[in-house]
Amino acid sequence: MQIAVLVPYAHLPQAHHDRHILTSTVDVFGAAHWLLAERAPQPGGDVPPFDALVVSVDPGGNVELTELSAVRAHWPHLDRLPDGGLVVATSRVRRYEDANQVQVFDTLCRETSSFSVRDAIKHLLVDEASRI
């Protein structure tokens, strides 16, 4: 197992402190990622699709920005695919909502698929072979 020290790059760059952090993660390759929105989600109620910004910082300190449209996750989880795509999943499924709680975005920021994995997601991890 390789151990990565997070201190040099595990802080959200100052330029993005005006946005609300929905979630953050460190991927299998050691890059830190933050899913940001203009405002915090409101408790209860429906969540209309919204635009989000993913800020990624690799172990070398390089920053990459990815803009996503039509994100549906209310309390999201995030991880990056090895090809550069992103996976966003909502923790809970409501009975009256569309059960496709996982969204997969390609490197061009297009939603390429969505599916359900049942209710109550605790963790979202993507491995080096793109398995979720």
KENUSE-565439 format. One line per 2 residues: number of its first residue (from 1); their letters; for each residue x, y, z of C-alpha. Coordinates in pm, 1 decimal. Each point is the difference from the previous one (the first is absolute). Layout:
N
NUM	a	X/Y/Z  ...
# end
This chain:
132
1	mq	0.0/0.0/0.0  125.7/344.2/-92.4
3	ia	-50.9/277.7/253.9  -54.9/356.2/-122.2
5	vl	54.2/301.2/222.7  -299.0/233.8/-42.4
7	vp	129.7/318.1/162.9  153.2/164.7/-312.1
9	ya	-320.1/-12.0/-207.4  -299.8/-97.8/211.3
11	hl	-123.4/356.9/47.3  -259.4/160.2/-225.7
13	pq	172.3/278.7/-197.7  -85.0/345.5/139.5
15	ah	-160.2/111.9/-328.4  -294.6/-234.0/63.1
17	hd	-77.0/81.8/363.3  -310.3/197.8/-105.5
19	rh	-183.7/-321.4/-96.3  -167.1/-258.9/219.0
21	il	182.0/-335.6/34.3  -249.4/-280.1/-61.8
23	ts	256.0/-278.8/40.7  367.5/-78.2/-40.3
25	tv	209.9/-309.2/-55.4  347.8/-126.0/-79.9
27	dv	5.8/-239.8/-295.3  197.2/-321.6/-43.4
29	fg	284.2/196.0/-165.5  36.2/246.0/290.1
31	aa	-172.6/302.6/-155.0  -236.9/203.7/218.2
33	hw	-340.3/100.4/-143.1  -268.3/239.2/124.6
35	ll	-355.1/21.9/-134.9  -111.7/362.4/36.6
37	ae	-331.8/177.7/-51.2  -111.9/362.3/12.7
39	ra	-207.2/-64.1/314.4  -55.2/-263.0/265.7
41	pq	-272.2/-260.6/-51.9  -318.6/62.3/195.8
43	pg	-125.8/-270.1/235.2  -293.8/-199.8/-133.2
45	gd	-184.8/77.5/-317.8  90.2/-66.2/-358.9
47	vp	339.2/88.6/-141.5  -20.2/139.2/-352.4
49	pf	296.8/-88.6/-221.7  280.4/247.9/58.8
51	da	338.8/96.6/-139.8  304.6/-95.7/202.5
53	lv	372.6/55.0/-15.2  251.6/-274.2/76.1
55	vs	337.0/132.1/114.9  273.4/-265.5/-22.6
57	vd	353.1/30.5/135.4  249.4/-272.8/-88.1
59	pg	294.1/-107.1/219.1  224.2/242.7/-189.6
61	gn	-225.6/293.7/92.3  -149.1/48.2/-349.6
63	ve	-358.5/129.6/9.5  -267.7/-111.6/-248.5
65	lt	-354.1/143.2/-22.2  -292.5/-202.1/-137.6
67	el	-346.6/149.4/-45.7  -292.9/-241.6/23.7
69	sa	-359.2/72.7/-102.6  -323.9/-157.7/117.3
71	vr	140.6/-159.5/315.3  -291.2/-160.2/187.1
73	ah	166.7/-112.7/325.1  -139.6/159.3/316.4
75	wp	263.4/-124.2/250.2  263.8/-116.7/-250.4
77	hl	301.2/-225.4/-9.7  268.9/53.7/-264.2
79	dr	288.7/-190.6/-152.6  208.4/19.2/-315.9
81	lp	29.2/-274.4/-259.5  349.2/-91.3/-125.3
83	dg	-83.7/140.3/-346.1  -78.1/341.1/153.5
85	gl	-377.7/-36.3/14.9  -192.0/54.5/322.5
87	vv	-257.9/-193.4/200.7  -252.3/187.6/215.9
89	at	-246.9/-188.1/218.3  -270.6/109.7/238.6
91	sr	0.4/-171.5/338.9  -371.9/-68.9/24.8
93	vr	-276.9/-87.9/-243.3  -344.9/135.5/62.4
95	ry	-290.9/-221.3/-99.4  -159.4/261.6/-224.0
97	ed	319.9/99.4/-182.3  180.7/-156.7/-292.4
99	an	201.0/-290.2/140.7  307.0/79.0/-215.1
101	qv	202.5/145.2/283.4  345.0/-48.3/-157.4
103	qv	110.1/223.7/-287.9  308.8/-71.5/-210.5
105	fd	156.4/292.3/-187.3  260.1/-42.3/-275.1
107	tl	311.6/212.8/-48.2  -205.1/249.9/-204.1
109	cr	-231.4/48.8/302.7  -296.0/-175.8/-165.4
111	et	-216.3/-239.3/198.0  57.5/-333.7/-171.5
113	ss	-203.1/-223.5/229.0  -200.0/-13.3/318.2
115	fs	-114.9/-290.1/210.9  -116.0/-103.4/344.2
117	vr	194.4/-192.7/263.0  -274.5/0.1/264.7
119	da	-46.9/228.6/293.8  243.9/128.5/263.2
121	ik	339.7/35.2/-168.8  265.0/49.3/270.5
123	hl	314.6/9.8/-215.5  78.0/34.4/-370.2
125	lv	331.1/-136.2/-123.1  132.8/-57.4/-351.0
127	de	301.6/-227.5/-43.4  278.8/3.9/-261.1
129	as	-207.2/-226.9/-229.2  -300.2/242.7/5.3
131	ri	-205.2/-228.9/225.4  -236.9/191.3/225.8
# end
